[in-house]
Amino acid sequence: MQPSTPPLSLTERRKLATQLEIAHAAAELFTAHGTDGTTAEAIAGRAGVALRTFYRYFRTKQDAVGPLLAVGGDRWRALLAAAEPGAALPDALRAAISEALAVPDDAAADGLRQTRGLLRAAADDPALRAVWYRVNQESEEKLRPVVAELAGAGTSAQHLEVRLAAAAATAAIRIALETWAQTDAAVTGPDSPADLATRCLRELMGGTGPRPRTDGPA
């Protein structure tokens, strides 16, 4: 299992909370009015912060949704990290993705619908698409040590099969969400994000992924 992360300071927690408030405000406005119809001033106003506070955290209005898009990746990596070292990697990835994209309550459903709105807006906004791709790239890089830990016995995060598994898992979620966003499918059931992501993972993984090691570092 991954080592525990040191707790955040009060200042760091407040900073993250403010960033998420701004991200939620940006997502709501982008979904309702598109990026062209939304200004940084409007986002700051909706979030209840000064414009200078907005620019303290984000360079552009599109950057503002980055923390919100990253939340799902943070959650599913944490779920994967909780799996026992040596667990069958495809099964561990599938279980973590399914749980991360599950919809246990209205808040989770609203979160997925908000992501759908953002991805639809991104179709016409290259800057917003760039934020989405950057978030996915960063998530993939953070996933590698988690996958390596599951492989066991000091397997390197740069191991070829580790990198392939992390890329496949990240792409499975990205493609599933992008595909779902272009439809009116429900948040649960057939063609939902969880259903699409597990199907994508099955197709992308194939025989990919490091086998558990017991013979020393890769």
Secondary structure, 3 states (H helix, E strand, C coil): CCCCCCCCCHHHHHHHHHHHHHHHHHHHHHHHHCCCCCCHHHHHHHHCCCHHHHHHHCCCCHHHHHHHHHHHHHHHHHHHHCCCCCCCHHHHHHHHHHHHCCCCCHHHHHHHHHHHHHHHHHCCCHHHHHHHHHHHHHHHHHHHHHHHHHHCCCCCCCCHHHHHHHHHHHHHHHHHHHHHHCCCCCCCCCCCHHHHHHHHHHHHHCCCCCCCCCCCCC
